[in-house]
Each structure stands twice: as structure tokens, then as C-alpha cells.
């Protein structure tokens, strides 16, 4: 299988948050992207303001999409 680019992965990850907040593991399972890759992209998307961390502990990280993230998905702009 060919390696997917960031421009393909980030919209998939953001779309996973359209219905509800999710953990890293839930996003990885739902999108078919490995956990480490999802975690790295979530950190990037949080830094850009597209996601916000709802809860972070030693065992779980929960994120939710922001208005900026929703607008970026709708516009199809670069993430």
C-alpha cells in the first residue's frame, strides 16, 4: 500500500470529530491510521487551532473539533 500524504490524512482525522469528541485510539480505529501517526497529527491540528484538548491524562487524551476546524473542512483548505 502506498504511503498517504499529510494532505490526505488530516481531513480524515478531522472528519472523525464531526459527530463527537474522541480519544486517539477511537480516531485510529475509525480511520485505519496507526495510533502514533494519529497522535502526531492531533498535536499538529491542536497547535493550528483546528482541535482542542478536552481532557489529557497519563492514560487518555480526548479531543474535540473547533469552529476553525469545521471551517477548514468546509472550505477544503490546506490543513
Backbone bond lengths (Angstrom), bond angles and torsions (degrees), N, CA, C in turn:
res aa  C-N    CA-C-N  psi(-1)  N-CA   C-N-CA  omega(-1)  CA-C   N-CA-C  phi
1 X - - - 1.458 - - 1.534 108.82 -
2 X 1.312 116.04 136.60 1.461 121.14 -179.39 1.530 110.56 -71.92
3 X 1.303 115.08 146.24 1.457 121.21 178.95 1.528 109.00 -70.61
4 X 1.334 115.79 130.31 1.461 120.14 179.81 1.520 110.24 -83.61
5 X 1.331 115.86 150.39 1.461 121.88 -178.97 1.523 110.43 -89.31
6 X 1.337 114.75 162.17 1.463 120.48 177.97 1.518 111.22 -54.74
7 X 1.321 116.21 -39.76 1.473 120.78 -177.67 1.523 111.85 -64.39
8 X 1.321 117.92 -19.34 1.462 121.48 176.42 1.529 111.25 -91.91
9 X 1.315 116.83 -34.75 1.468 120.86 -174.87 1.524 113.40 -78.30
10 X 1.320 116.95 -42.95 1.472 119.44 -173.85 1.532 113.56 -62.52
11 X 1.339 119.76 -42.96 1.473 117.93 175.53 1.535 112.20 -62.50
12 X 1.327 117.91 -37.99 1.468 120.72 177.31 1.517 110.92 -60.53
13 X 1.322 115.50 -43.41 1.469 120.52 -179.66 1.525 110.23 -65.50
14 X 1.327 117.90 -45.60 1.470 120.26 179.67 1.521 111.60 -63.16
15 X 1.328 117.83 -39.90 1.474 121.21 179.98 1.523 111.61 -61.81
16 X 1.318 117.21 -28.04 1.463 120.71 178.60 1.524 111.54 -62.42
17 X 1.334 117.34 -22.64 1.466 121.43 -177.31 1.529 113.45 -94.40
18 X 1.312 118.30 3.34 1.463 119.86 -176.63 1.529 112.80 -64.09
19 X 1.313 117.97 -32.73 1.470 120.20 -177.03 1.525 113.54 -91.91
20 X 1.345 117.19 -33.26 1.463 118.27 -173.62 1.529 110.39 -166.09
21 X 1.321 116.20 171.17 1.463 121.05 173.20 1.523 107.45 -72.63
22 X 1.322 115.15 153.07 1.459 118.94 -177.00 1.523 111.46 -145.31
23 X 1.331 114.35 160.25 1.454 120.99 172.94 1.527 108.81 -89.66
24 X 1.313 115.73 168.30 1.469 120.88 178.11 1.525 109.55 -59.69
25 X 1.322 116.43 -43.44 1.462 120.77 -178.58 1.530 111.91 -64.17
26 X 1.315 117.73 -40.13 1.464 120.84 178.38 1.524 110.97 -62.42
27 X 1.328 116.77 -42.70 1.472 120.64 179.52 1.526 109.85 -65.81
28 X 1.319 117.26 -42.92 1.464 120.98 179.81 1.527 111.07 -60.63
29 X 1.309 116.40 -44.83 1.466 121.07 179.89 1.527 111.11 -65.65
30 X 1.319 116.61 -45.01 1.467 121.78 -176.75 1.533 112.79 -66.90
31 X 1.323 117.02 -36.38 1.466 120.69 -174.88 1.532 113.44 -95.69
32 X 1.329 117.37 -16.33 1.456 120.52 -177.50 1.522 112.99 77.15
33 X 1.334 116.32 19.69 1.459 122.71 178.32 1.531 106.85 -103.78
34 X 1.342 116.88 140.04 1.468 117.14 -175.88 1.536 111.80 -65.18
35 X 1.332 114.34 156.91 1.461 122.06 -172.23 1.522 112.10 -57.44
36 X 1.332 117.85 -46.87 1.462 122.07 -176.55 1.535 110.85 -62.18
37 X 1.316 116.89 -42.06 1.463 120.68 179.27 1.526 110.27 -64.70
38 X 1.326 116.83 -44.63 1.475 120.64 178.00 1.523 109.80 -59.86
39 X 1.312 117.26 -46.56 1.466 121.22 -179.23 1.532 110.75 -57.75
40 X 1.317 117.06 -45.28 1.468 120.70 179.00 1.527 112.12 -62.62
41 X 1.331 117.40 -41.82 1.461 120.40 179.53 1.531 111.44 -70.13
42 X 1.323 117.38 -34.25 1.469 119.98 177.56 1.525 110.59 -64.56
43 X 1.319 116.87 -39.17 1.470 120.38 176.75 1.520 109.91 -62.86
44 X 1.322 117.09 -44.39 1.475 121.77 178.48 1.530 110.47 -62.23
45 X 1.337 117.18 -49.59 1.468 121.29 -177.16 1.529 111.66 -65.61
46 X 1.321 117.32 -31.78 1.465 120.89 175.71 1.526 109.56 -67.92
47 X 1.314 116.75 -43.50 1.464 121.32 178.40 1.518 112.91 -61.70
48 X 1.330 116.63 -32.35 1.472 121.70 178.78 1.530 112.07 -83.11
49 X 1.334 117.38 -7.78 1.463 120.81 178.13 1.516 114.82 88.96
50 X 1.342 117.78 8.79 1.465 120.96 -179.96 1.528 112.35 -82.99
51 X 1.319 115.77 -23.81 1.464 122.35 177.01 1.521 108.43 -130.56
52 X 1.328 115.57 160.31 1.466 119.28 172.84 1.520 107.93 -132.72
53 X 1.307 114.84 144.04 1.460 121.14 177.85 1.526 107.94 -79.04
54 X 1.311 116.31 122.59 1.464 121.94 179.21 1.525 109.92 -88.31
55 X 1.339 115.62 -41.54 1.457 121.20 -177.92 1.524 108.85 -152.95
56 X 1.324 116.60 132.21 1.456 120.70 176.70 1.528 108.66 -135.11
57 X 1.326 114.99 125.04 1.456 120.85 174.88 1.533 107.64 -133.53
58 X 1.302 116.49 -176.14 1.463 120.42 178.50 1.528 111.78 -66.89
59 X 1.333 116.85 -19.93 1.462 120.75 -174.33 1.515 115.22 -111.41
60 X 1.322 118.39 -19.82 1.461 119.83 -175.28 1.527 110.61 -151.14
61 X 1.333 115.29 146.75 1.464 122.55 173.46 1.522 106.78 -127.41
62 X 1.322 116.37 127.71 1.461 120.98 179.87 1.523 108.10 -119.61
63 X 1.333 115.54 130.92 1.463 122.14 -177.56 1.526 110.38 -123.98
64 X 1.342 115.14 158.61 1.461 122.40 174.60 1.524 108.34 -139.56
65 X 1.316 116.20 152.88 1.457 121.10 179.98 1.532 109.70 -77.97
66 X 1.318 116.68 147.85 1.467 122.18 178.16 1.528 109.38 -102.02
67 X 1.325 115.88 172.82 1.464 120.40 176.14 1.526 110.55 -61.57
68 X 1.327 116.30 -36.74 1.469 120.38 177.77 1.527 110.41 -63.73
69 X 1.323 117.46 -39.00 1.463 122.00 177.37 1.512 112.07 -65.44
70 X 1.326 116.11 -41.42 1.473 120.62 177.28 1.526 111.07 -63.03
71 X 1.324 115.61 -43.14 1.468 119.98 179.56 1.525 110.68 -64.24
72 X 1.320 117.21 -39.11 1.468 120.78 179.64 1.525 110.98 -65.25
73 X 1.329 117.28 -38.41 1.464 120.43 177.74 1.521 111.34 -66.28
74 X 1.337 115.79 -43.53 1.472 120.29 -178.85 1.510 112.03 -65.29
75 X 1.320 116.53 -38.90 1.462 120.07 -177.30 1.519 112.65 -79.36
76 X 1.336 116.00 -17.59 1.450 119.44 -177.94 1.522 112.71 70.09
77 X 1.321 115.46 18.28 1.459 120.97 -178.28 1.523 112.49 -70.82
78 X 1.299 115.05 173.55 1.456 121.31 -179.70 1.529 110.10 -71.31
79 X 1.310 115.75 132.84 1.465 120.51 179.17 1.486 108.16 -101.09
